[in-house]
Amino acid sequence: MLIDDFKLERYFAKYEFSTKYLISSSDCDGFSLEYILSSADDKEMSLWNNLRFGYTDSRGSEFLRESIASQYKTLDLNNVLVMSPGEANFILMNTILNKGDEIICMYPSYQSLYQVAVSLGAVVKWWKFDSHQNYQVQELESLLSKKTKLLVLNFPHNPTGFLPSVDDLNKIISLARKYNLLIFSDEMYHQLVHDASKQIPSICDLYENSVCLWGMAKSFGLAGLRFGWVTSHRADILKKMVSFKDYLSICNNAAGEVLTYIALNHKDNFINHNIKKIVKNKKLFSEFVRRNSDLIEFVEPVAGSTALAKLNIDCPSLDYCEKLVSKTGIMMVPGEMFDYGDSYVRIGFGRENFDEVLKIWESYINEKKP
């Protein structure tokens, strides 16, 4: 397979580990090993202390799949397959798509959600958000046809932080059922909702013809574990995916399984901590935008750890970001990395030093004013 470079990841590779400040990260600060183990009970610590580095079940060890299944209302361990999140997306697309298949994907979107499909010869149709960064269900229906095979969703959404209501989510599922569509639901920010009253269920608990993705990277602040899972009532799809996995990672690392198990069993210690930080930083950014309203427009996200901000500037956002990192050491992701025009940037709210970075950015802004 020939596949285009992953623009966003190549951009991060250029700056992420060589510059001082990150203001566009989609993950939250990583928790330490000590923090994870401090949450463990006696049974979990016994698993850790007696860890052996042999092969693990290619589907994911039974104790981990049982814990994962318990996070959902309609699943058991046989509905769960554990693997790296990026690997899961790659495998799913390779096992269900053929050249000429039509898929619908949200726009803007994380590149891997559509690029693998494009490289397989699939035809992508875009479901775009409006000027207020909301997705309209009626616009989705206008894109559907008898040729549509797959609907790719991402709620909470990266990069906008958009989250539909439960009513709108059910309308989307009704359309999928009407057209007999498979839904691939990227739910990497699942439960990372700023107001608990707006929480939505996983699509796999609502729709029998779906494959859903969640994991440790975003909601839990454990991106370095590289652990995720897919859930589905489609046993045929899971069977194909685990067979394809034999050519990639084969199985999961034993230590990561135990650490994931501990974090999942004590998820409030991780997710709630991240939500508090995101809400605090979102407020700081809203105040920052009010002070600099001539430069920045901002639609407040309701979920996830990111948002898009529009810059009123006289140059492409890529150029602005390159100058900013050169002058201040602040890495900011331009909208061009999402193929989304040239006046947007992604803001990430998951870092403890967010306030410090805003102050440096504001100094830069004030220096540029006449």
C-alpha positions as CSV (number, residue, x, y, z in Angstrom):
1,M,0.0,0.0,0.0
2,L,1.2,3.5,-0.9
3,I,0.0,6.0,1.7
4,D,0.5,9.8,2.1
5,D,2.5,11.2,4.9
6,F,0.5,11.8,8.1
7,K,0.8,15.6,8.1
8,L,-0.1,16.2,11.7
9,E,2.3,13.6,13.0
10,R,5.1,14.8,10.8
11,Y,4.5,18.3,12.1
12,F,4.7,17.1,15.7
13,A,7.8,15.1,14.9
14,K,9.5,18.4,13.8
15,Y,8.8,20.2,17.0
16,E,7.3,18.2,19.8
17,F,10.5,17.1,21.5
18,S,12.7,20.0,20.6
19,T,10.7,23.0,21.6
20,K,9.8,24.2,25.1
21,Y,6.1,24.8,25.0
22,L,3.2,22.9,23.4
23,I,-0.2,24.6,23.1
24,S,-1.9,22.3,20.6
25,S,-1.5,18.8,22.1
26,S,-4.5,16.6,21.9
27,D,-3.5,14.5,24.9
28,C,-3.3,15.6,28.6
29,D,-0.2,15.5,30.7
30,G,1.0,11.9,31.1
31,F,0.5,10.3,34.5
32,S,3.5,8.6,36.1
33,L,4.0,4.9,36.8
34,E,3.9,5.7,40.5
35,Y,0.5,7.4,40.1
36,I,-1.0,4.4,38.3
37,L,0.3,1.9,40.8
38,S,-0.9,4.1,43.7
39,S,-4.5,3.5,42.5
40,A,-4.1,-0.3,42.4
41,D,-5.8,-2.6,44.9
42,D,-4.2,-5.8,46.3
43,K,-5.4,-8.0,43.4
44,E,-4.1,-5.6,40.8
45,M,-0.8,-5.2,42.5
46,S,-0.4,-9.0,42.6
47,L,-0.8,-9.0,38.8
48,W,1.9,-6.3,38.5
49,N,4.3,-7.9,40.9
50,N,3.9,-11.4,39.3
51,L,4.2,-10.1,35.8
52,R,5.8,-12.4,33.2
53,F,6.9,-11.2,29.8
54,G,5.6,-14.0,27.7
55,Y,3.1,-13.8,24.8
56,T,-0.4,-12.6,25.7
57,D,-3.7,-13.5,24.1
58,S,-3.9,-11.8,20.7
59,R,-7.4,-10.6,21.5
60,G,-6.2,-9.1,24.8
61,S,-5.9,-11.0,28.1
62,E,-9.2,-12.2,29.6
63,F,-8.9,-10.1,32.7
64,L,-8.5,-6.9,30.7
65,R,-11.3,-7.6,28.2
66,E,-13.6,-8.3,31.1
67,S,-12.8,-4.9,32.6
68,I,-13.2,-3.2,29.3
69,A,-16.6,-4.9,28.6
70,S,-17.8,-3.7,32.0
71,Q,-17.5,-0.1,30.8
72,Y,-20.4,-0.7,28.4
73,K,-24.0,-1.8,28.8
74,T,-24.4,-4.4,26.1
75,L,-21.0,-6.1,25.8
76,D,-19.1,-9.1,27.2
77,L,-15.4,-9.9,26.8
78,N,-16.1,-11.6,23.4
79,N,-17.1,-8.2,22.0
80,V,-13.7,-6.7,22.8
81,L,-10.4,-6.7,20.9
82,V,-7.3,-5.0,22.4
83,M,-4.6,-3.3,20.3
84,S,-2.9,0.0,19.7
85,P,-5.5,2.6,18.6
86,G,-3.7,3.5,15.3
87,E,-3.3,-0.2,14.6
88,A,-7.1,-0.7,15.1
89,N,-8.0,1.9,12.6
90,F,-5.5,0.6,10.0
91,I,-6.7,-3.0,10.5
92,L,-10.4,-2.2,10.3
93,M,-10.1,-0.3,7.0
94,N,-8.0,-3.0,5.5
95,T,-10.5,-5.7,6.5
96,I,-13.8,-4.1,5.4
97,L,-13.0,-1.8,2.4
98,N,-12.4,-2.4,-1.2
99,K,-11.5,-0.2,-4.1
100,G,-14.4,2.0,-5.1
101,D,-16.3,1.7,-1.8
102,E,-17.9,4.9,-0.6
103,I,-17.4,6.2,2.9
104,I,-18.5,9.4,4.7
105,C,-16.1,11.0,7.1
106,M,-16.4,14.1,9.3
107,Y,-14.5,17.2,8.3
108,P,-12.1,18.4,9.6
109,S,-10.8,15.0,10.7
110,Y,-7.8,13.2,12.2
111,Q,-6.0,12.1,9.0
112,S,-5.8,8.3,9.8
113,L,-9.6,8.1,9.9
114,Y,-9.8,8.6,6.1
115,Q,-6.3,8.4,4.7
116,V,-6.1,4.6,5.0
117,A,-9.4,4.3,3.2
118,V,-8.2,6.6,0.4
119,S,-5.0,4.6,0.0
120,L,-7.2,1.5,-0.4
121,G,-9.1,3.2,-3.3
122,A,-12.2,4.2,-1.4
123,V,-14.1,7.3,-2.3
124,V,-14.5,9.8,0.6
125,K,-17.5,12.2,1.0
126,W,-17.2,14.9,3.7
127,W,-19.7,15.7,6.4
128,K,-18.7,19.3,7.3
129,F,-19.5,21.4,10.3
130,D,-21.2,24.8,10.0
131,S,-19.8,28.2,10.9
132,H,-20.5,27.5,14.6
133,Q,-18.7,24.2,14.4
134,N,-21.9,22.1,14.8
135,Y,-22.7,19.1,12.6
136,Q,-26.2,19.1,11.1
137,V,-27.9,15.7,10.8
138,Q,-29.9,16.8,7.7
139,E,-26.6,17.5,5.9
140,L,-25.4,14.0,6.7
141,E,-28.6,12.5,5.1
142,S,-28.0,14.4,1.9
143,L,-24.6,12.6,1.5
144,L,-26.0,9.1,1.9
145,S,-26.7,6.8,-1.0
146,K,-27.0,3.1,-1.8
147,K,-23.2,3.2,-2.5
148,T,-22.3,4.3,1.0
149,K,-20.6,1.5,2.9
150,L,-19.1,3.1,6.0
151,L,-19.8,6.1,8.2
152,V,-16.8,7.4,10.2
153,L,-17.7,9.3,13.3
154,N,-15.6,11.0,16.0
155,F,-17.4,12.1,19.1
156,P,-16.1,13.9,21.1
157,H,-14.6,15.5,18.1
158,N,-10.9,16.2,17.4
159,P,-10.1,19.1,16.7
160,T,-13.3,21.0,17.5
161,G,-14.4,19.6,20.8
162,F,-18.0,19.2,19.4
163,L,-20.4,16.6,21.0
164,P,-23.9,15.9,19.7
165,S,-26.9,15.5,22.0
166,V,-28.2,12.0,22.7
167,D,-31.2,12.9,20.5
168,D,-29.0,13.8,17.5
169,L,-26.8,10.8,18.1
170,N,-29.9,8.6,17.8
171,K,-31.0,10.4,14.6
172,I,-27.6,9.6,13.1
173,I,-27.9,5.9,14.1
174,S,-31.4,5.8,12.6
175,L,-30.0,7.0,9.3
176,A,-27.3,4.4,9.5
177,R,-29.8,1.7,10.2
178,K,-32.0,2.9,7.3
179,Y,-29.1,2.6,4.8
180,N,-27.6,-0.5,6.5
181,L,-24.4,1.3,7.1
182,L,-21.5,0.1,9.2
183,I,-20.4,2.9,11.6
184,F,-16.8,3.2,12.7
185,S,-16.9,5.4,15.8
186,D,-13.6,6.9,17.0
187,E,-14.4,7.5,20.7
188,M,-10.8,8.1,21.9
189,Y,-12.2,11.1,24.0
190,H,-15.1,9.1,25.4
191,Q,-16.3,10.3,28.8
192,L,-14.0,13.4,28.6
193,V,-17.1,15.6,28.8
194,H,-16.8,18.9,30.6
195,D,-20.4,18.8,31.9
196,A,-21.5,15.4,33.0
197,S,-25.1,16.1,32.1
198,K,-24.0,16.1,28.4
199,Q,-22.4,12.7,28.5
200,I,-23.4,10.4,25.6
201,P,-23.2,6.6,25.4
202,S,-20.8,4.6,23.2
203,I,-22.4,3.9,19.8
204,C,-21.7,0.2,20.3
205,D,-24.4,0.2,23.0
206,L,-26.9,1.8,20.7
207,Y,-26.3,0.3,17.3
208,E,-25.6,-3.3,16.5
209,N,-23.7,-2.6,13.2
210,S,-20.9,-0.6,14.6
211,V,-17.2,-0.8,15.6
212,C,-16.1,1.6,18.3
213,L,-12.6,2.7,19.4
214,W,-11.5,3.8,22.8
215,G,-8.2,3.7,24.7
216,M,-5.8,5.1,27.2
217,A,-4.3,8.0,25.2
218,K,-6.8,10.9,25.5
219,S,-9.4,10.4,28.3
220,F,-6.9,8.8,30.7
221,G,-3.8,10.8,30.0
222,L,-1.7,7.7,29.3
223,A,-0.8,8.1,25.6
224,G,2.6,6.4,26.2
225,L,1.0,3.1,27.0
226,R,-0.2,2.8,23.4
227,F,-3.2,0.8,24.4
228,G,-6.7,0.9,23.0
229,W,-9.5,-1.5,22.0
230,V,-12.3,-1.9,19.6
231,T,-15.8,-3.1,20.7
232,S,-18.5,-4.5,18.4
233,H,-21.4,-6.9,18.2
234,R,-20.1,-7.8,14.8
235,A,-18.2,-11.0,15.6
236,D,-17.3,-11.5,11.9
237,I,-15.5,-8.2,11.8
238,L,-13.6,-8.8,15.1
239,K,-12.5,-12.2,13.8
240,K,-11.1,-10.7,10.6
241,M,-9.3,-8.0,12.6
242,V,-7.6,-10.3,15.0
243,S,-6.4,-12.4,12.1
244,F,-5.0,-9.3,10.4
245,K,-3.3,-8.4,13.6
246,D,-1.1,-11.5,13.3
247,Y,0.9,-9.6,10.7
248,L,1.4,-6.6,12.9
249,S,1.8,-6.6,16.6
250,I,0.6,-10.2,17.1
251,C,-0.2,-9.5,20.7
252,N,-0.1,-6.8,23.3
253,N,2.7,-6.1,25.8
254,A,2.1,-7.8,29.1
255,A,3.1,-4.8,31.3
256,G,0.8,-2.4,29.4
257,E,-2.1,-4.8,29.8
258,V,-1.8,-4.7,33.6
259,L,-1.3,-0.9,33.8
260,T,-4.3,-0.4,31.5
261,Y,-6.4,-2.7,33.7
262,I,-5.5,-0.7,36.8
263,A,-6.3,2.6,35.2
264,L,-9.5,1.4,33.7
265,N,-10.7,0.0,37.1
266,H,-10.0,3.4,38.7
267,K,-10.9,5.6,35.8
268,D,-12.2,8.5,37.9
269,N,-8.7,9.0,39.3
270,F,-7.6,9.8,35.7
271,I,-10.6,11.1,33.7
272,N,-11.9,13.5,36.4
273,H,-8.4,14.9,37.0
274,N,-8.1,15.6,33.3
275,I,-11.6,17.2,33.0
276,K,-10.8,19.6,35.9
277,K,-7.6,20.7,34.2
278,I,-9.3,21.1,30.8
279,V,-12.2,23.2,32.3
280,K,-9.7,25.4,34.1
281,N,-7.6,26.0,31.0
282,K,-10.7,26.5,28.8
283,K,-11.7,29.4,31.1
284,L,-8.2,30.9,30.9
285,F,-8.4,30.7,27.1
286,S,-11.8,32.3,27.0
287,E,-10.5,35.2,29.0
288,F,-7.4,35.3,26.7
289,V,-9.6,35.5,23.6
290,R,-11.7,38.3,25.1
291,R,-8.5,40.3,25.6
292,N,-7.4,39.6,22.1
293,S,-10.7,39.5,20.2
294,D,-9.3,41.5,17.3
295,L,-7.0,38.5,16.6
296,I,-8.8,35.4,17.8
297,E,-12.3,33.9,17.4
298,F,-13.2,30.9,19.4
299,V,-16.1,28.5,19.8
300,E,-15.9,26.9,23.2
301,P,-15.7,23.1,23.2
302,V,-18.0,21.0,25.3
303,A,-15.9,17.8,25.3
304,G,-12.5,16.4,24.6
305,S,-9.3,18.3,25.1
306,T,-9.0,20.5,21.9
307,A,-10.7,23.3,20.1
308,L,-10.2,25.2,16.8
309,A,-9.5,28.9,17.0
310,K,-9.7,31.3,14.0
311,L,-6.9,33.8,13.7
312,N,-7.6,37.1,12.0
313,I,-4.1,37.5,10.4
314,D,-2.6,38.6,7.2
315,C,-0.7,35.4,6.5
316,P,-1.4,31.7,6.4
317,S,-1.8,30.0,9.8
318,L,1.2,27.8,8.9
319,D,3.4,30.8,8.5
320,Y,2.1,32.3,11.8
321,C,2.8,29.1,13.7
322,E,6.3,28.8,12.2
323,K,7.1,32.3,13.3
324,L,5.6,31.7,16.8
325,V,7.7,28.7,17.5
326,S,10.8,30.4,16.2
327,K,10.3,33.5,18.3
328,T,8.8,32.0,21.5
329,G,9.3,28.3,21.6
330,I,5.6,27.7,21.4
331,M,4.5,24.9,19.1
332,M,1.0,25.5,17.7
333,V,-0.7,23.3,15.1
334,P,-2.0,25.2,12.1
335,G,-5.3,24.2,10.3
336,E,-3.3,23.2,7.3
337,M,-2.4,20.0,9.1
338,F,-6.1,19.1,8.9
339,D,-6.4,20.4,5.3
340,Y,-8.7,23.0,6.9
341,G,-8.0,26.3,5.3
342,D,-5.2,28.7,6.3
343,S,-6.6,30.7,9.2
344,Y,-7.3,28.2,12.0
345,V,-5.1,26.7,14.7
346,R,-5.8,23.8,17.2
347,I,-5.6,24.6,20.9
348,G,-5.0,21.9,23.4
349,F,-6.3,22.3,27.0
350,G,-4.7,19.3,28.7
351,R,-1.4,20.7,29.9
352,E,-0.6,22.0,33.4
353,N,1.6,24.9,32.0
354,F,-1.2,26.2,29.8
355,D,-1.4,29.6,31.7
356,E,2.4,30.1,31.3
357,V,2.2,29.4,27.6
358,L,-0.7,31.9,27.1
359,K,1.3,34.6,28.9
360,I,4.2,34.1,26.5
361,W,1.9,34.1,23.5
362,E,0.2,37.2,24.7
363,S,3.5,39.0,25.1
364,Y,4.3,38.0,21.5
365,I,1.0,39.4,20.3
366,N,1.5,42.7,22.2
367,E,5.0,43.1,20.7
368,K,3.5,42.8,17.2
369,K,0.9,45.4,17.8
370,P,1.6,48.9,16.3
